[in-house]
Amino acid sequence: MPVYFCTGRRDYNVPFELVIDYLEKLRAPHKKIIWFDQSAHMPNFEESDMFCEFCISLLNEMAIL
């Protein structure tokens, strides 16, 4: 199953270094971190436009497959 992490660079609840470490250990056919430079723990609210753009692009990408 593909795995996507939407991660805020200013997140102190889950520091991005831990996300990177976990992603490296995770076994998945496709895995990716989507960085939100102006966000902390809730990029879906803190950078909602960018988050929506990512979700729409992912849906469009899956529709092609």
PQR file of N, CA, C, O and H, with PARSE charges and radii, in Angstrom:
ATOM      1  N   MET A   1       0.835  -1.162   0.000 -0.4000 1.5000
ATOM      2  CA  MET A   1       0.000   0.000   0.000 -0.0000 2.0000
ATOM      3  C   MET A   1       0.888   1.236   0.000  0.5500 1.7000
ATOM      4  O   MET A   1       1.836   1.303   0.782 -0.5500 1.4000
ATOM      5  N   PRO A   2       0.611   2.211  -0.850 -0.5600 1.5000
ATOM      6  CA  PRO A   2       1.387   3.461  -0.841  0.2800 2.0000
ATOM      7  C   PRO A   2       1.174   4.220   0.468  0.5500 1.7000
ATOM      8  O   PRO A   2       0.100   4.166   1.068 -0.5500 1.4000
ATOM      9  N   VAL A   3       2.214   4.925   0.894 -0.4000 1.5000
ATOM     10  CA  VAL A   3       2.166   5.666   2.150 -0.0000 2.0000
ATOM     11  C   VAL A   3       2.624   7.096   1.888  0.5500 1.7000
ATOM     12  O   VAL A   3       3.660   7.328   1.264 -0.5500 1.4000
ATOM     13  H   VAL A   3       3.086   4.969   0.406  0.4000 1.0000
ATOM     14  N   TYR A   4       1.839   8.043   2.372 -0.4000 1.5000
ATOM     15  CA  TYR A   4       2.168   9.457   2.239 -0.0000 2.0000
ATOM     16  C   TYR A   4       2.096  10.096   3.626  0.5500 1.7000
ATOM     17  O   TYR A   4       1.120   9.911   4.354 -0.5500 1.4000
ATOM     18  H   TYR A   4       0.997   7.855   2.879  0.4000 1.0000
ATOM     19  N   PHE A   5       3.119  10.834   3.977 -0.4000 1.5000
ATOM     20  CA  PHE A   5       3.128  11.586   5.230 -0.0000 2.0000
ATOM     21  C   PHE A   5       3.100  13.065   4.899  0.5500 1.7000
ATOM     22  O   PHE A   5       4.009  13.576   4.244 -0.5500 1.4000
ATOM     23  H   PHE A   5       3.912  10.983   3.386  0.4000 1.0000
ATOM     24  N   CYS A   6       2.068  13.751   5.347 -0.4000 1.5000
ATOM     25  CA  CYS A   6       1.984  15.207   5.220 -0.0000 2.0000
ATOM     26  C   CYS A   6       2.539  15.767   6.518  0.5500 1.7000
ATOM     27  O   CYS A   6       1.916  15.667   7.575 -0.5500 1.4000
ATOM     28  H   CYS A   6       1.330  13.336   5.879  0.4000 1.0000
ATOM     29  N   THR A   7       3.720  16.356   6.418 -0.4000 1.5000
ATOM     30  CA  THR A   7       4.482  16.699   7.615 -0.0000 2.0000
ATOM     31  C   THR A   7       4.830  18.177   7.659  0.5500 1.7000
ATOM     32  O   THR A   7       5.344  18.745   6.695 -0.5500 1.4000
ATOM     33  H   THR A   7       4.226  16.437   5.560  0.4000 1.0000
ATOM     34  N   GLY A   8       4.539  18.781   8.793 -0.4000 1.5000
ATOM     35  CA  GLY A   8       4.930  20.174   9.004 -0.0000 2.0000
ATOM     36  C   GLY A   8       6.349  20.247   9.541  0.5500 1.7000
ATOM     37  O   GLY A   8       6.701  19.526  10.474 -0.5500 1.4000
ATOM     38  H   GLY A   8       4.122  18.320   9.576  0.4000 1.0000
ATOM     39  N   ARG A   9       7.144  21.092   8.969 -0.4000 1.5000
ATOM     40  CA  ARG A   9       8.540  21.221   9.409 -0.0000 2.0000
ATOM     41  C   ARG A   9       8.655  21.795  10.820  0.5500 1.7000
ATOM     42  O   ARG A   9       9.694  21.645  11.463 -0.5500 1.4000
ATOM     43  H   ARG A   9       6.858  21.678   8.211  0.4000 1.0000
ATOM     44  N   ARG A  10       7.605  22.447  11.307 -0.4000 1.5000
ATOM     45  CA  ARG A  10       7.631  23.058  12.640 -0.0000 2.0000
ATOM     46  C   ARG A  10       6.895  22.217  13.681  0.5500 1.7000
ATOM     47  O   ARG A  10       6.540  22.709  14.752 -0.5500 1.4000
ATOM     48  H   ARG A  10       6.761  22.569  10.785  0.4000 1.0000
ATOM     49  N   ASP A  11       6.672  20.956  13.355 -0.4000 1.5000
ATOM     50  CA  ASP A  11       5.929  20.066  14.251 -0.0000 2.0000
ATOM     51  C   ASP A  11       6.818  19.627  15.409  0.5500 1.7000
ATOM     52  O   ASP A  11       7.860  19.005  15.200 -0.5500 1.4000
ATOM     53  H   ASP A  11       6.960  20.557  12.485  0.4000 1.0000
ATOM     54  N   TYR A  12       6.401  19.955  16.633 -0.4000 1.5000
ATOM     55  CA  TYR A  12       7.149  19.533  17.815 -0.0000 2.0000
ATOM     56  C   TYR A  12       6.503  18.329  18.481  0.5500 1.7000
ATOM     57  O   TYR A  12       7.098  17.735  19.380 -0.5500 1.4000
ATOM     58  H   TYR A  12       5.555  20.460  16.803  0.4000 1.0000
ATOM     59  N   ASN A  13       5.289  17.952  18.057 -0.4000 1.5000
ATOM     60  CA  ASN A  13       4.659  16.730  18.558 -0.0000 2.0000
ATOM     61  C   ASN A  13       5.290  15.505  17.914  0.5500 1.7000
ATOM     62  O   ASN A  13       5.572  14.507  18.578 -0.5500 1.4000
ATOM     63  H   ASN A  13       4.806  18.435  17.327  0.4000 1.0000
ATOM     64  N   VAL A  14       5.504  15.603  16.613 -0.4000 1.5000
ATOM     65  CA  VAL A  14       6.174  14.542  15.858 -0.0000 2.0000
ATOM     66  C   VAL A  14       7.266  15.207  15.030  0.5500 1.7000
ATOM     67  O   VAL A  14       7.019  15.585  13.884 -0.5500 1.4000
ATOM     68  H   VAL A  14       5.275  16.414  16.074  0.4000 1.0000
ATOM     69  N   PRO A  15       8.463  15.359  15.580 -0.5600 1.5000
ATOM     70  CA  PRO A  15       9.546  16.022  14.856  0.2800 2.0000
ATOM     71  C   PRO A  15       9.824  15.353  13.507  0.5500 1.7000
ATOM     72  O   PRO A  15       9.795  14.128  13.391 -0.5500 1.4000
ATOM     73  N   PHE A  16      10.093  16.174  12.497 -0.4000 1.5000
ATOM     74  CA  PHE A  16      10.263  15.632  11.154 -0.0000 2.0000
ATOM     75  C   PHE A  16      11.413  14.632  11.068  0.5500 1.7000
ATOM     76  O   PHE A  16      11.410  13.772  10.187 -0.5500 1.4000
ATOM     77  H   PHE A  16      10.117  17.169  12.592  0.4000 1.0000
ATOM     78  N   GLU A  17      12.383  14.726  11.955 -0.4000 1.5000
ATOM     79  CA  GLU A  17      13.480  13.742  11.943 -0.0000 2.0000
ATOM     80  C   GLU A  17      12.947  12.329  12.221  0.5500 1.7000
ATOM     81  O   GLU A  17      13.434  11.353  11.650 -0.5500 1.4000
ATOM     82  H   GLU A  17      12.385  15.424  12.671  0.4000 1.0000
ATOM     83  N   LEU A  18      11.958  12.233  13.089 -0.4000 1.5000
ATOM     84  CA  LEU A  18      11.356  10.930  13.377 -0.0000 2.0000
ATOM     85  C   LEU A  18      10.565  10.406  12.186  0.5500 1.7000
ATOM     86  O   LEU A  18      10.549   9.205  11.919 -0.5500 1.4000
ATOM     87  H   LEU A  18      11.563  13.026  13.552  0.4000 1.0000
ATOM     88  N   VAL A  19       9.912  11.313  11.477 -0.4000 1.5000
ATOM     89  CA  VAL A  19       9.161  10.911  10.284 -0.0000 2.0000
ATOM     90  C   VAL A  19      10.122  10.352   9.237  0.5500 1.7000
ATOM     91  O   VAL A  19       9.847   9.324   8.619 -0.5500 1.4000
ATOM     92  H   VAL A  19       9.924  12.290  11.694  0.4000 1.0000
ATOM     93  N   ILE A  20      11.240  11.027   9.044 -0.4000 1.5000
ATOM     94  CA  ILE A  20      12.248  10.561   8.081 -0.0000 2.0000
ATOM     95  C   ILE A  20      12.788   9.194   8.488  0.5500 1.7000
ATOM     96  O   ILE A  20      12.889   8.298   7.650 -0.5500 1.4000
ATOM     97  H   ILE A  20      11.464  11.862   9.546  0.4000 1.0000
ATOM     98  N   ASP A  21      13.133   9.023   9.753 -0.4000 1.5000
ATOM     99  CA  ASP A  21      13.646   7.734  10.236 -0.0000 2.0000
ATOM    100  C   ASP A  21      12.625   6.615  10.026  0.5500 1.7000
ATOM    101  O   ASP A  21      12.967   5.522   9.576 -0.5500 1.4000
ATOM    102  H   ASP A  21      13.051   9.751  10.434  0.4000 1.0000
ATOM    103  N   TYR A  22      11.374   6.908  10.359 -0.4000 1.5000
ATOM    104  CA  TYR A  22      10.329   5.889  10.211 -0.0000 2.0000
ATOM    105  C   TYR A  22      10.119   5.540   8.744  0.5500 1.7000
ATOM    106  O   TYR A  22       9.979   4.366   8.400 -0.5500 1.4000
ATOM    107  H   TYR A  22      11.096   7.796  10.725  0.4000 1.0000
ATOM    108  N   LEU A  23      10.098   6.539   7.886 -0.4000 1.5000
ATOM    109  CA  LEU A  23       9.895   6.296   6.454 -0.0000 2.0000
ATOM    110  C   LEU A  23      11.007   5.419   5.887  0.5500 1.7000
ATOM    111  O   LEU A  23      10.745   4.558   5.048 -0.5500 1.4000
ATOM    112  H   LEU A  23      10.212   7.493   8.166  0.4000 1.0000
ATOM    113  N   GLU A  24      12.230   5.624   6.330 -0.4000 1.5000
ATOM    114  CA  GLU A  24      13.348   4.815   5.850 -0.0000 2.0000
ATOM    115  C   GLU A  24      13.193   3.349   6.249  0.5500 1.7000
ATOM    116  O   GLU A  24      13.639   2.462   5.520 -0.5500 1.4000
ATOM    117  H   GLU A  24      12.442   6.324   7.012  0.4000 1.0000
ATOM    118  N   LYS A  25      12.572   3.085   7.388 -0.4000 1.5000
ATOM    119  CA  LYS A  25      12.401   1.714   7.865 -0.0000 2.0000
ATOM    120  C   LYS A  25      11.140   1.056   7.321  0.5500 1.7000
ATOM    121  O   LYS A  25      11.030  -0.170   7.320 -0.5500 1.4000
ATOM    122  H   LYS A  25      12.209   3.805   7.979  0.4000 1.0000
ATOM    123  N   LEU A  26      10.208   1.848   6.869 -0.4000 1.5000
ATOM    124  CA  LEU A  26       8.923   1.353   6.393 -0.0000 2.0000
ATOM    125  C   LEU A  26       9.075   0.657   5.048  0.5500 1.7000
ATOM    126  O   LEU A  26       9.749   1.155   4.146 -0.5500 1.4000
ATOM    127  H   LEU A  26      10.297   2.844   6.870  0.4000 1.0000
ATOM    128  N   ARG A  27       8.440  -0.496   4.930 -0.4000 1.5000
ATOM    129  CA  ARG A  27       8.436  -1.208   3.652 -0.0000 2.0000
ATOM    130  C   ARG A  27       7.106  -0.956   2.969  0.5500 1.7000
ATOM    131  O   ARG A  27       6.052  -1.356   3.462 -0.5500 1.4000
ATOM    132  H   ARG A  27       7.892  -0.901   5.662  0.4000 1.0000
ATOM    133  N   ALA A  28       7.169  -0.289   1.828 -0.4000 1.5000
ATOM    134  CA  ALA A  28       5.970   0.027   1.052 -0.0000 2.0000
ATOM    135  C   ALA A  28       6.380   0.184  -0.401  0.5500 1.7000
ATOM    136  O   ALA A  28       7.506   0.594  -0.686 -0.5500 1.4000
ATOM    137  H   ALA A  28       8.026   0.036   1.427  0.4000 1.0000
ATOM    138  N   PRO A  29       5.472  -0.141  -1.333 -0.5600 1.5000
ATOM    139  CA  PRO A  29       5.827  -0.018  -2.752  0.2800 2.0000
ATOM    140  C   PRO A  29       6.090   1.428  -3.176  0.5500 1.7000
ATOM    141  O   PRO A  29       6.875   1.688  -4.087 -0.5500 1.4000
ATOM    142  N   HIS A  30       5.435   2.342  -2.514 -0.4000 1.5000
ATOM    143  CA  HIS A  30       5.657   3.768  -2.787 -0.0000 2.0000
ATOM    144  C   HIS A  30       5.475   4.514  -1.474  0.5500 1.7000
ATOM    145  O   HIS A  30       4.479   4.324  -0.776 -0.5500 1.4000
ATOM    146  H   HIS A  30       4.797   2.131  -1.773  0.4000 1.0000
ATOM    147  N   LYS A  31       6.428   5.352  -1.144 -0.4000 1.5000
ATOM    148  CA  LYS A  31       6.342   6.138   0.086 -0.0000 2.0000
ATOM    149  C   LYS A  31       6.932   7.510  -0.168  0.5500 1.7000
ATOM    150  O   LYS A  31       7.901   7.665  -0.910 -0.5500 1.4000
ATOM    151  H   LYS A  31       7.237   5.507  -1.711  0.4000 1.0000
ATOM    152  N   LYS A  32       6.320   8.505   0.469 -0.4000 1.5000
ATOM    153  CA  LYS A  32       6.738   9.876   0.192 -0.0000 2.0000
ATOM    154  C   LYS A  32       6.352  10.775   1.359  0.5500 1.7000
ATOM    155  O   LYS A  32       5.316  10.582   1.996 -0.5500 1.4000
ATOM    156  H   LYS A  32       5.532   8.379   1.072  0.4000 1.0000
ATOM    157  N   ILE A  33       7.203  11.762   1.625 -0.4000 1.5000
ATOM    158  CA  ILE A  33       6.893  12.806   2.587 -0.0000 2.0000
ATOM    159  C   ILE A  33       6.525  14.061   1.803  0.5500 1.7000
ATOM    160  O   ILE A  33       7.249  14.472   0.896 -0.5500 1.4000
ATOM    161  H   ILE A  33       8.044  11.918   1.107  0.4000 1.0000
ATOM    162  N   ILE A  34       5.408  14.655   2.156 -0.4000 1.5000
ATOM    163  CA  ILE A  34       5.004  15.922   1.578 -0.0000 2.0000
ATOM    164  C   ILE A  34       5.260  16.977   2.648  0.5500 1.7000
ATOM    165  O   ILE A  34       4.623  16.980   3.701 -0.5500 1.4000
ATOM    166  H   ILE A  34       4.820  14.320   2.892  0.4000 1.0000
ATOM    167  N   TRP A  35       6.197  17.867   2.362 -0.4000 1.5000
ATOM    168  CA  TRP A  35       6.637  18.858   3.346 -0.0000 2.0000
ATOM    169  C   TRP A  35       5.768  20.105   3.311  0.5500 1.7000
ATOM    170  O   TRP A  35       5.426  20.625   2.249 -0.5500 1.4000
ATOM    171  H   TRP A  35       6.714  17.864   1.506  0.4000 1.0000
ATOM    172  N   PHE A  36       5.423  20.565   4.503 -0.4000 1.5000
ATOM    173  CA  PHE A  36       4.698  21.810   4.676 -0.0000 2.0000
ATOM    174  C   PHE A  36       5.580  22.719   5.523  0.5500 1.7000
ATOM    175  O   PHE A  36       5.657  22.573   6.743 -0.5500 1.4000
ATOM    176  H   PHE A  36       5.700  20.142   5.366  0.4000 1.0000
ATOM    177  N   ASP A  37       6.236  23.651   4.862 -0.4000 1.5000
ATOM    178  CA  ASP A  37       7.262  24.463   5.513 -0.0000 2.0000
ATOM    179  C   ASP A  37       6.710  25.458   6.533  0.5500 1.7000
ATOM    180  O   ASP A  37       7.427  25.849   7.454 -0.5500 1.4000
ATOM    181  H   ASP A  37       6.173  23.769   3.871  0.4000 1.0000
ATOM    182  N   GLN A  38       5.472  25.867   6.390 -0.4000 1.5000
ATOM    183  CA  GLN A  38       4.892  26.867   7.294 -0.0000 2.0000
ATOM    184  C   GLN A  38       3.974  26.246   8.344  0.5500 1.7000
ATOM    185  O   GLN A  38       3.238  26.966   9.018 -0.5500 1.4000
ATOM    186  H   GLN A  38       4.889  25.549   5.642  0.4000 1.0000
ATOM    187  N   SER A  39       4.005  24.931   8.491 -0.4000 1.5000
ATOM    188  CA  SER A  39       3.073  24.236   9.377 -0.0000 2.0000
ATOM    189  C   SER A  39       3.774  23.554  10.531  0.5500 1.7000
ATOM    190  O   SER A  39       4.977  23.295  10.512 -0.5500 1.4000
ATOM    191  H   SER A  39       4.603  24.346   7.943  0.4000 1.0000
ATOM    192  N   ALA A  40       2.962  23.276  11.537 -0.4000 1.5000
ATOM    193  CA  ALA A  40       3.413  22.469  12.669 -0.0000 2.0000
ATOM    194  C   ALA A  40       2.713  21.114  12.567  0.5500 1.7000
ATOM    195  O   ALA A  40       2.956  20.370  11.616 -0.5500 1.4000
ATOM    196  H   ALA A  40       1.985  23.486  11.552  0.4000 1.0000
ATOM    197  N   HIS A  41       1.861  20.786  13.515 -0.4000 1.5000
ATOM    198  CA  HIS A  41       1.275  19.453  13.594 -0.0000 2.0000
ATOM    199  C   HIS A  41       0.034  19.268  12.717  0.5500 1.7000
ATOM    200  O   HIS A  41      -0.397  18.135  12.500 -0.5500 1.4000
ATOM    201  H   HIS A  41       1.664  21.390  14.287  0.4000 1.0000
ATOM    202  N   MET A  42      -0.541  20.347  12.215 -0.4000 1.5000
ATOM    203  CA  MET A  42      -1.795  20.224  11.474 -0.0000 2.0000
ATOM    204  C   MET A  42      -1.742  20.948  10.134  0.5500 1.7000
ATOM    205  O   MET A  42      -2.426  21.956   9.952 -0.5500 1.4000
ATOM    206  H   MET A  42      -0.191  21.267  12.392  0.4000 1.0000
ATOM    207  N   PRO A  43      -0.939  20.450   9.192 -0.5600 1.5000
ATOM    208  CA  PRO A  43      -0.825  21.143   7.910  0.2800 2.0000
ATOM    209  C   PRO A  43      -2.137  21.213   7.138  0.5500 1.7000
ATOM    210  O   PRO A  43      -2.317  22.101   6.305 -0.5500 1.4000
ATOM    211  N   ASN A  44      -3.058  20.283   7.406 -0.4000 1.5000
ATOM    212  CA  ASN A  44      -4.342  20.328   6.706 -0.0000 2.0000
ATOM    213  C   ASN A  44      -5.143  21.577   7.082  0.5500 1.7000
ATOM    214  O   ASN A  44      -6.012  21.997   6.318 -0.5500 1.4000
ATOM    215  H   ASN A  44      -2.912  19.562   8.083  0.4000 1.0000
ATOM    216  N   PHE A  45      -4.867  22.177   8.243 -0.4000 1.5000
ATOM    217  CA  PHE A  45      -5.504  23.434   8.639 -0.0000 2.0000
ATOM    218  C   PHE A  45      -4.565  24.630   8.444  0.5500 1.7000
ATOM    219  O   PHE A  45      -5.001  25.712   8.052 -0.5500 1.4000
ATOM    220  H   PHE A  45      -4.161  21.836   8.864  0.4000 1.0000
ATOM    221  N   GLU A  46      -3.289  24.426   8.719 -0.4000 1.5000
ATOM    222  CA  GLU A  46      -2.327  25.532   8.703 -0.0000 2.0000
ATOM    223  C   GLU A  46      -1.922  25.950   7.292  0.5500 1.7000
ATOM    224  O   GLU A  46      -1.617  27.118   7.053 -0.5500 1.4000
ATOM    225  H   GLU A  46      -2.935  23.547   9.038  0.4000 1.0000
ATOM    226  N   GLU A  47      -1.919  25.011   6.371 -0.4000 1.5000
ATOM    227  CA  GLU A  47      -1.660  25.301   4.951 -0.0000 2.0000
ATOM    228  C   GLU A  47      -2.695  24.563   4.126  0.5500 1.7000
ATOM    229  O   GLU A  47      -2.369  23.720   3.291 -0.5500 1.4000
ATOM    230  H   GLU A  47      -2.167  24.062   6.565  0.4000 1.0000
ATOM    231  N   SER A  48      -3.942  24.897   4.378 -0.4000 1.5000
ATOM    232  CA  SER A  48      -5.049  24.139   3.794 -0.0000 2.0000
ATOM    233  C   SER A  48      -5.059  24.156   2.264  0.5500 1.7000
ATOM    234  O   SER A  48      -5.415  23.152   1.647 -0.5500 1.4000
ATOM    235  H   SER A  48      -4.207  25.582   5.056  0.4000 1.0000
ATOM    236  N   ASP A  49      -4.678  25.266   1.642 -0.4000 1.5000
ATOM    237  CA  ASP A  49      -4.659  25.311   0.174 -0.0000 2.0000
ATOM    238  C   ASP A  49      -3.657  24.314  -0.388  0.5500 1.7000
ATOM    239  O   ASP A  49      -3.973  23.563  -1.311 -0.5500 1.4000
ATOM    240  H   ASP A  49      -4.388  26.082   2.144  0.4000 1.0000
ATOM    241  N   MET A  50      -2.468  24.305   0.159 -0.4000 1.5000
ATOM    242  CA  MET A  50      -1.440  23.375  -0.309 -0.0000 2.0000
ATOM    243  C   MET A  50      -1.851  21.918  -0.027  0.5500 1.7000
ATOM    244  O   MET A  50      -1.615  21.031  -0.847 -0.5500 1.4000
ATOM    245  H   MET A  50      -2.211  24.915   0.909  0.4000 1.0000
ATOM    246  N   PHE A  51      -2.462  21.687   1.132 -0.4000 1.5000
ATOM    247  CA  PHE A  51      -2.916  20.341   1.478 -0.0000 2.0000
ATOM    248  C   PHE A  51      -3.986  19.863   0.490  0.5500 1.7000
ATOM    249  O   PHE A  51      -3.946  18.723   0.028 -0.5500 1.4000
ATOM    250  H   PHE A  51      -2.654  22.408   1.798  0.4000 1.0000
ATOM    251  N   CYS A  52      -4.928  20.729   0.175 -0.4000 1.5000
ATOM    252  CA  CYS A  52      -5.973  20.376  -0.796 -0.0000 2.0000
ATOM    253  C   CYS A  52      -5.379  20.101  -2.175  0.5500 1.7000
ATOM    254  O   CYS A  52      -5.790  19.162  -2.857 -0.5500 1.4000
ATOM    255  H   CYS A  52      -4.961  21.655   0.551  0.4000 1.0000
ATOM    256  N   GLU A  53      -4.420  20.917  -2.578 -0.4000 1.5000
ATOM    257  CA  GLU A  53      -3.758  20.699  -3.871 -0.0000 2.0000
ATOM    258  C   GLU A  53      -3.082  19.330  -3.912  0.5500 1.7000
ATOM    259  O   GLU A  53      -3.160  18.627  -4.919 -0.5500 1.4000
ATOM    260  H   GLU A  53      -4.086  21.679  -2.024  0.4000 1.0000
ATOM    261  N   PHE A  54      -2.423  18.954  -2.821 -0.4000 1.5000
ATOM    262  CA  PHE A  54      -1.793  17.639  -2.768 -0.0000 2.0000
ATOM    263  C   PHE A  54      -2.844  16.540  -2.890  0.5500 1.7000
ATOM    264  O   PHE A  54      -2.667  15.599  -3.663 -0.5500 1.4000
ATOM    265  H   PHE A  54      -2.361  19.525  -2.003  0.4000 1.0000
ATOM    266  N   CYS A  55      -3.930  16.651  -2.135 -0.4000 1.5000
ATOM    267  CA  CYS A  55      -4.962  15.607  -2.165 -0.0000 2.0000
ATOM    268  C   CYS A  55      -5.574  15.474  -3.554  0.5500 1.7000
ATOM    269  O   CYS A  55      -5.788  14.362  -4.036 -0.5500 1.4000
ATOM    270  H   CYS A  55      -4.074  17.415  -1.507  0.4000 1.0000
ATOM    271  N   ILE A  56      -5.854  16.593  -4.193 -0.4000 1.5000
ATOM    272  CA  ILE A  56      -6.432  16.556  -5.540 -0.0000 2.0000
ATOM    273  C   ILE A  56      -5.441  15.954  -6.533  0.5500 1.7000
ATOM    274  O   ILE A  56      -5.827  15.154  -7.386 -0.5500 1.4000
ATOM    275  H   ILE A  56      -5.680  17.496  -3.801  0.4000 1.0000
ATOM    276  N   SER A  57      -4.168  16.331  -6.427 -0.4000 1.5000
ATOM    277  CA  SER A  57      -3.165  15.774  -7.346 -0.0000 2.0000
ATOM    278  C   SER A  57      -3.016  14.270  -7.144  0.5500 1.7000
ATOM    279  O   SER A  57      -2.809  13.530  -8.106 -0.5500 1.4000
ATOM    280  H   SER A  57      -3.855  16.980  -5.734  0.4000 1.0000
ATOM    281  N   LEU A  58      -3.118  13.819  -5.903 -0.4000 1.5000
ATOM    282  CA  LEU A  58      -3.025  12.388  -5.617 -0.0000 2.0000
ATOM    283  C   LEU A  58      -4.228  11.646  -6.205  0.5500 1.7000
ATOM    284  O   LEU A  58      -4.071  10.571  -6.784 -0.5500 1.4000
ATOM    285  H   LEU A  58      -3.286  14.421  -5.121  0.4000 1.0000
ATOM    286  N   LEU A  59      -5.403  12.205  -6.060 -0.4000 1.5000
ATOM    287  CA  LEU A  59      -6.610  11.594  -6.655 -0.0000 2.0000
ATOM    288  C   LEU A  59      -6.499  11.539  -8.165  0.5500 1.7000
ATOM    289  O   LEU A  59      -6.846  10.529  -8.778 -0.5500 1.4000
ATOM    290  H   LEU A  59      -5.531  13.078  -5.590  0.4000 1.0000
ATOM    291  N   ASN A  60      -6.016  12.623  -8.776 -0.4000 1.5000
ATOM    292  CA  ASN A  60      -5.832  12.635 -10.238 -0.0000 2.0000
ATOM    293  C   ASN A  60      -4.811  11.598 -10.675  0.5500 1.7000
ATOM    294  O   ASN A  60      -4.994  10.924 -11.689 -0.5500 1.4000
ATOM    295  H   ASN A  60      -5.734  13.443  -8.278  0.4000 1.0000
ATOM    296  N   GLU A  61      -3.746  11.473  -9.915 -0.4000 1.5000
ATOM    297  CA  GLU A  61      -2.699  10.489 -10.231 -0.0000 2.0000
ATOM    298  C   GLU A  61      -3.256   9.076 -10.145  0.5500 1.7000
ATOM    299  O   GLU A  61      -2.953   8.243 -10.999 -0.5500 1.4000
ATOM    300  H   GLU A  61      -3.597  12.020  -9.092  0.4000 1.0000
ATOM    301  N   MET A  62      -4.059   8.794  -9.137 -0.4000 1.5000
ATOM    302  CA  MET A  62      -4.628   7.469  -8.973 -0.0000 2.0000
ATOM    303  C   MET A  62      -5.660   7.159 -10.041  0.5500 1.7000
ATOM    304  O   MET A  62      -5.826   6.000 -10.421 -0.5500 1.4000
ATOM    305  H   MET A  62      -4.305   9.471  -8.444  0.4000 1.0000
ATOM    306  N   ALA A  63      -6.351   8.167 -10.526 -0.4000 1.5000
ATOM    307  CA  ALA A  63      -7.347   7.967 -11.576 -0.0000 2.0000
ATOM    308  C   ALA A  63      -6.685   7.512 -12.876  0.5500 1.7000
ATOM    309  O   ALA A  63      -7.283   6.785 -13.670 -0.5500 1.4000
ATOM    310  H   ALA A  63      -6.216   9.108 -10.217  0.4000 1.0000
ATOM    311  N   ILE A  64      -5.441   7.951 -13.080 -0.4000 1.5000
ATOM    312  CA  ILE A  64      -4.702   7.572 -14.283 -0.0000 2.0000
ATOM    313  C   ILE A  64      -4.269   6.108 -14.211  0.5500 1.7000
ATOM    314  O   ILE A  64      -4.210   5.422 -15.232 -0.5500 1.4000
ATOM    315  H   ILE A  64      -4.956   8.541 -12.436  0.4000 1.0000
ATOM    316  N   LEU A  65      -3.970   5.638 -13.012 -0.4000 1.5000
ATOM    317  CA  LEU A  65      -3.509   4.262 -12.840 -0.0000 2.0000
ATOM    318  C   LEU A  65      -4.635   3.338 -13.051  0.5500 1.7000
ATOM    319  O   LEU A  65      -4.464   2.123 -12.953 -0.5500 1.4000
ATOM    320  H   LEU A  65      -4.018   6.196 -12.183  0.4000 1.0000
TER
END
